[in-house]
């Protein structure tokens, strides 16, 4: 039972900032967005802005976007290519690896190196940074566990979205827009809400965009929880082999060999033996993924697409949505075009699924902000008996790690909420002084 006001409460939002986002691994960008030396994008973790850059040596750097002098935002462009970043306030200049390269009137203003030695002065690096399948993550906690340890069993499922061939994926976007909804609602929805599809998305089925003939087929899929993530699958037609199942969802033969090579025997077994294909999922706290295969024309052409999306909190009642189109870098060009069309029809700022979902999420947030919401506990017990036991036992013949259930249920949302609660019950994170911070400037650190 969930207190309804958590989706519109400013005190809850403050606790999320200090206790959750101050510690969690958060997705920022993908290496394909910065392929060449000097390429950069600017991304945020709540109010903290970061420059994600590939320096001249090809190393990926994540640097706090704040000048060492008076705190101005150093880089104000969203993306580009630069060998240096120059602060617009006083023109302190930094290399694209973060090192301070120069400042005006160094001798006149500071007495040169004696008054302010430039050596070892750099933009503040993200406390923890790591990369998995090209996905760049940071944590504001310098003591965060290694990313691979954090991902745990969810890395098994992440490969379906981000490693379809040895070439990896490439991203387009992100599309970016804001919605008047609490960030948690989208994260929970993608983690496992297959129950809403037959109702919220009924019109998508009626016009034939949905690949399956009936949205109620969602109840035949599996819901799985693994590590910090949770997701949904579709049930594939019985009796198909690995290649046949991939053809069913629209993949051409030119891509199937890459998947067979890149996925483990256990990953291939999830498709061939268990008969499931991954769909929507969420990696805690705010990175969601979706894999779907709609019909994109009157001839019934089926084109699968993958999207990564981030629910970036702005306030307790507003979320910035970042939505990327992802595709195997080695895929045929015709497939890339059809897949991008499928993505735009379904998701992104103008997608039909997107419009259906956001209308609900905005309404939930508006209702949660009122006084009556503090008197109501929302029911999130789907799939449980009165004694708190699963109505159906976990699937025995499910090749993936973690625990999986077939049919409708809120196992995944509860898994996400348990992690959210665990963070909020901990003490706020304490920021550590940066390594090598100077303390000889009149007592000011």
C-alpha positions in Angstrom: 0.0 0.0 0.0 1.5 3.3 -1.2 0.8 6.7 0.3 -0.7 8.6 -2.6 1.0 11.9 -1.7 4.5 10.6 -2.5 3.8 11.5 -6.2 3.4 15.2 -5.4 5.1 16.0 -2.1 8.0 18.5 -2.0 9.5 17.0 1.2 9.6 13.6 -0.5 11.3 15.2 -3.5 13.9 16.8 -1.3 14.6 13.5 0.3 15.0 11.9 -3.1 17.6 14.5 -4.0 19.6 14.1 -0.8 19.3 10.4 -0.2 18.7 8.7 -3.6 20.2 10.8 -6.4 23.2 11.7 -4.2 24.2 8.0 -4.2 22.7 6.1 -7.2 24.3 5.2 -10.5 22.6 7.5 -13.1 22.9 7.2 -16.9 24.2 10.3 -18.6 25.1 9.5 -22.2 26.3 6.9 -24.7 29.8 6.8 -26.3 28.2 7.0 -29.8 27.1 10.5 -28.9 30.8 11.6 -28.6 32.6 9.5 -31.2 35.5 11.8 -32.0 38.1 13.6 -29.9 36.6 17.0 -28.8 33.0 15.8 -29.0 30.9 16.6 -26.0 27.3 16.7 -24.6 26.0 18.5 -21.5 23.8 16.5 -19.2 22.3 16.8 -15.7 21.7 14.9 -12.5 18.9 17.0 -11.1 20.5 20.5 -10.7 24.1 19.3 -11.3 25.3 19.9 -14.8 28.1 17.8 -16.3 30.2 18.0 -19.5 30.6 14.5 -21.0 33.5 14.8 -23.4 36.0 12.7 -25.3 39.4 14.4 -24.8 42.2 14.6 -27.3 43.5 11.2 -26.3 40.1 9.6 -26.8 39.4 9.1 -23.1 35.8 9.8 -22.0 35.7 12.4 -19.2 32.7 13.6 -17.1 33.3 17.0 -15.5 31.2 19.2 -13.3 30.2 22.2 -15.5 31.2 24.9 -13.0 34.2 27.3 -13.3 36.7 27.1 -10.5 36.8 30.9 -10.3 33.4 32.3 -9.5 31.1 29.3 -10.2 29.8 30.2 -13.7 28.6 27.4 -16.0 31.5 26.8 -18.2 29.8 25.2 -21.2 26.3 26.4 -22.1 25.9 24.6 -25.5 24.1 21.3 -25.4 26.5 19.5 -27.7 29.4 20.2 -30.0 33.1 19.7 -30.6 35.8 21.7 -28.7 39.4 21.4 -27.8 38.8 23.9 -24.9 36.0 25.3 -22.9 36.1 29.0 -22.0 34.0 30.4 -19.1 31.9 33.3 -20.4 32.3 35.3 -17.2 36.0 35.9 -16.8 37.4 33.7 -19.7 39.1 31.1 -17.6 39.8 28.4 -20.1 40.0 24.6 -19.7 41.2 21.8 -22.0 38.6 19.1 -22.9 40.2 16.9 -20.3 39.3 19.5 -17.6 42.7 20.9 -17.0 43.0 24.7 -16.5 44.8 26.0 -19.6 44.8 29.7 -19.0 43.3 32.7 -17.3 43.4 36.4 -18.4 46.0 38.7 -16.8 47.5 35.9 -14.8 50.6 38.0 -13.8 48.7 41.3 -13.2 45.7 39.8 -11.3 47.5 37.0 -9.3 51.2 37.6 -9.5 51.6 34.7 -11.9 52.3 31.2 -10.7 53.4 32.5 -7.3 50.0 33.8 -6.5 48.0 31.2 -8.3 49.8 28.1 -9.6 47.8 26.7 -12.6 49.3 23.2 -12.4 46.9 20.5 -11.1 43.9 22.9 -11.4 41.0 21.1 -13.2 37.3 21.1 -13.4 35.8 18.8 -10.8 35.4 15.2 -12.0 32.3 13.2 -11.4 32.9 11.3 -8.1 32.4 7.9 -9.8 32.2 7.2 -13.5 32.0 3.9 -15.4 30.9 2.6 -18.8 28.9 -0.5 -19.7 28.1 -1.5 -23.3 28.9 2.2 -24.2 26.4 3.5 -21.7 28.1 6.2 -19.5 27.0 6.3 -15.9 28.1 8.4 -13.0 27.4 8.4 -9.3 27.7 11.4 -7.0 28.9 9.0 -4.3 32.7 8.6 -4.4 32.3 5.3 -2.6 29.7 3.8 -5.0 30.1 0.1 -5.7 31.5 -0.8 -9.1 28.9 -0.3 -11.8 29.1 -3.9 -12.9 28.4 -5.1 -9.4 25.5 -2.6 -9.2 24.0 -3.9 -12.4 24.2 -7.5 -11.2 21.8 -9.8 -13.0 20.1 -6.9 -14.9 23.1 -6.8 -17.1 21.8 -10.0 -18.7 18.7 -8.1 -19.9 20.5 -4.9 -20.8 22.4 -6.7 -23.5 19.2 -7.3 -25.5 18.8 -3.6 -25.9 22.5 -2.5 -26.1 24.5 -5.3 -27.7 22.8 -6.8 -30.8 26.2 -7.2 -32.6 29.9 -6.7 -31.8 29.5 -3.1 -33.3 27.2 -2.1 -30.4 24.4 0.5 -30.7 24.3 4.1 -31.9 22.0 6.7 -30.5 20.0 9.5 -32.1 18.7 12.3 -30.0 17.7 12.8 -27.4 14.3 14.4 -28.0 13.7 16.3 -24.8 10.5 17.8 -23.4 8.9 18.5 -20.0 5.7 17.0 -18.6 3.8 18.1 -15.5 4.2 14.7 -13.8 6.2 13.1 -11.1 9.3 11.3 -12.3 8.6 8.1 -10.4 5.4 7.4 -12.4 7.2 6.8 -15.7 9.9 4.8 -14.1 7.4 2.5 -12.4 5.3 2.2 -15.6 8.2 1.0 -17.7 9.4 -1.3 -15.0 6.4 -3.6 -15.3 2.9 -2.1 -16.0 1.6 -4.4 -18.7 -1.9 -4.1 -17.1 -2.5 -0.7 -18.6 -1.9 -1.6 -22.2 -5.3 -3.1 -23.1 -7.0 0.1 -21.7 -4.7 3.1 -22.1 -3.5 2.0 -25.5 -6.7 0.6 -26.9 -6.7 3.1 -29.8 -3.2 2.0 -30.9 -4.5 -1.5 -31.3 -7.7 -0.4 -33.1 -5.7 1.3 -35.9 -3.4 -1.7 -36.4 -0.2 -0.1 -35.2 0.2 -2.7 -32.4 2.0 -5.8 -33.8 -0.2 -8.3 -31.8 -3.9 -8.6 -32.7 -5.1 -8.0 -29.2 -3.5 -5.9 -26.4 -4.7 -8.5 -23.9 -1.9 -10.7 -25.1 0.2 -8.8 -22.7 -1.0 -11.1 -19.9 0.8 -14.0 -21.6 4.1 -12.3 -21.2 6.5 -12.5 -18.2 7.4 -9.9 -15.6 10.9 -10.3 -14.3 13.0 -8.6 -11.5 16.8 -8.9 -11.5 19.3 -6.9 -9.6 18.3 -3.2 -9.6 16.1 -3.6 -12.7 12.8 -5.0 -13.7 11.0 -5.5 -17.0 8.4 -7.0 -19.2 8.4 -9.5 -22.1 6.0 -10.6 -24.8 5.2 -14.3 -25.3 6.4 -15.4 -28.8 4.6 -17.9 -31.0 5.2 -21.5 -29.9 7.7 -23.8 -31.7 9.9 -21.2 -33.3 13.7 -21.5 -33.4 16.0 -18.6 -32.6 16.2 -17.1 -36.1 12.4 -17.6 -36.7 11.5 -15.8 -33.5 13.7 -12.8 -34.5 12.1 -12.8 -37.9 8.7 -12.7 -36.3 9.5 -9.4 -34.6 10.9 -8.0 -37.8 14.7 -8.5 -37.7 16.3 -9.2 -41.1 18.6 -12.2 -41.6 21.5 -9.7 -42.0 21.2 -8.9 -38.2 20.4 -12.3 -36.8 23.9 -13.6 -37.1 25.2 -10.6 -35.0 22.7 -11.4 -32.3 23.6 -15.0 -32.2 27.3 -14.1 -31.9 26.8 -11.4 -29.2 24.3 -13.1 -26.9 25.2 -15.9 -24.6 23.6 -19.4 -24.9 21.4 -18.5 -21.9 20.3 -15.2 -23.6 19.5 -17.1 -26.8 17.6 -19.7 -24.8 15.3 -17.0 -23.4 14.1 -16.3 -26.9 14.2 -19.8 -28.4 13.4 -22.2 -25.5 11.4 -20.0 -23.0 9.8 -18.1 -25.9 10.0 -14.6 -24.6 11.2 -11.3 -26.1 12.1 -8.4 -23.9 9.9 -5.3 -24.1 9.8 -2.4 -21.6 12.2 -2.3 -18.5 13.6 0.2 -16.0 17.0 0.2 -14.4 16.7 1.9 -11.0 16.4 4.7 -10.5 15.4 6.6 -13.8 16.6 4.8 -16.9 14.0 3.0 -18.9 14.2 1.0 -22.1 11.6 -0.1 -24.6 11.7 -2.7 -27.4 8.6 -3.1 -29.6 7.8 -4.1 -33.1 4.8 -2.2 -34.6 3.4 -2.3 -38.1 4.6 0.8 -39.9 2.5 0.7 -43.1 -0.6 -0.5 -44.8 1.2 -3.6 -46.1 1.8 -4.8 -42.6 5.6 -4.2 -42.5 6.8 -5.0 -39.0 9.8 -3.0 -37.8 11.3 -3.4 -34.3 12.8 -0.4 -32.5 14.7 0.3 -29.3 14.4 3.5 -27.2 16.3 4.6 -24.1 14.5 7.2 -22.0 15.4 9.0 -18.8 13.0 10.5 -16.3 15.0 13.6 -15.2 13.3 15.1 -12.1 12.8 18.9 -12.2 10.5 19.1 -9.2 8.0 16.9 -7.4 5.5 17.9 -10.1 7.6 18.2 -13.2 9.8 15.8 -15.2 12.2 16.4 -18.1 11.9 13.4 -20.4 15.0 12.5 -22.6 14.2 10.0 -25.3 16.8 8.4 -27.5 16.4 6.2 -30.5 18.9 3.3 -30.4 19.8 0.9 -33.2 22.6 -1.6 -33.9 25.4 0.3 -35.5 26.0 -2.5 -38.0 22.3 -2.8 -39.1 21.4 -2.3 -42.8 20.5 1.3 -43.6 17.0 0.3 -44.7 16.4 -1.3 -41.3 17.6 1.8 -39.6 15.2 4.0 -41.5 12.2 1.7 -40.8 13.2 1.3 -37.2 13.4 5.0 -36.7 10.0 5.5 -38.3 8.5 2.8 -35.9 10.1 4.7 -32.9 8.6 8.0 -34.0 5.2 6.5 -34.5 5.1 5.0 -31.1 7.3 7.0 -28.7 9.1 10.3 -28.6 7.4 13.6 -28.2 4.8 12.9 -30.8 4.4 9.1 -30.4 1.0 7.6 -29.9 2.0 5.5 -26.9 3.6 8.6 -25.4 0.4 10.8 -25.6 -1.7 8.0 -24.1 0.7 7.6 -21.1 1.4 11.2 -20.2 -2.3 12.1 -20.0 -2.6 9.6 -17.1 0.6 10.6 -15.4 -0.2 14.3 -15.3 -3.6 13.5 -13.8 -2.0 11.3 -11.1 0.4 14.0 -10.1 -2.3 16.7 -9.9 -4.4 14.4 -7.7 -1.4 13.5 -5.5 -0.7 17.2 -4.6 -4.0 17.7 -2.8 -4.8 17.3 0.9 -7.0 14.3 0.4 -4.2 12.3 -1.1 -2.6 12.2 2.4 -5.6 10.1 3.5 -5.3 7.5 0.8 -3.0 4.5 0.4 -2.9 3.3 -3.2 -3.3 -0.4 -3.8 -0.2 -2.0 -5.3 -1.0 -5.6 -4.4 -1.8 -7.0 -7.8 -0.6 -10.6 -8.1 -0.7 -11.3 -4.4 -3.1 -13.3 -2.2 -4.4 -11.8 1.0 -1.5 -13.5 2.8 1.0 -11.7 0.6 2.0 -14.7 -1.4 2.1 -14.8 -5.3 -1.2 -16.0 -6.8 0.9 -17.9 -9.3 4.3 -19.4 -8.6 7.4 -18.0 -10.4 8.0 -19.4 -13.8 10.2 -22.5 -13.7 11.0 -22.6 -17.4 12.4 -19.1 -17.7 16.0 -18.9 -18.9 16.8 -15.5 -17.6 18.2 -14.7 -14.1 16.2 -13.2 -11.3 12.5 -14.1 -10.6 9.8 -14.1 -13.3 6.0 -14.3 -13.2 3.6 -14.8 -16.0 0.5 -12.7 -16.3 -0.6 -9.4 -14.7 1.0 -8.3 -11.5 2.8 -5.5 -9.7 5.8 -7.5 -8.7 8.1 -5.1 -10.7 6.6 -1.9 -9.3 7.0 -3.2 -5.8 10.6 -4.2 -6.5 11.3 -0.6 -7.7 9.5 0.9 -4.7 11.4 -1.2 -2.3 14.7 0.2 -3.6 13.2 3.7 -3.5 12.2 3.2 0.1 15.6 1.7 1.1 17.3 4.9 -0.1 14.9 7.3 1.5 15.3 5.5 4.9 19.1 6.1 4.8 20.7 9.2 6.2 21.5 11.9 3.6 24.7 11.6 1.7 27.6 13.7 3.0 29.7 15.3 0.3 33.4 14.9 0.6 35.9 17.6 -0.1 37.6 17.2 -3.6 40.9 15.5 -3.6 43.7 18.0 -3.5 41.4 20.9 -2.6 43.4 24.0 -1.6 42.9 25.5 1.8 45.4 28.3 1.7 43.1 31.1 0.3 42.3 33.1 3.4 40.5 30.2 5.1 38.2 29.7 2.0 38.3 26.2 0.6 
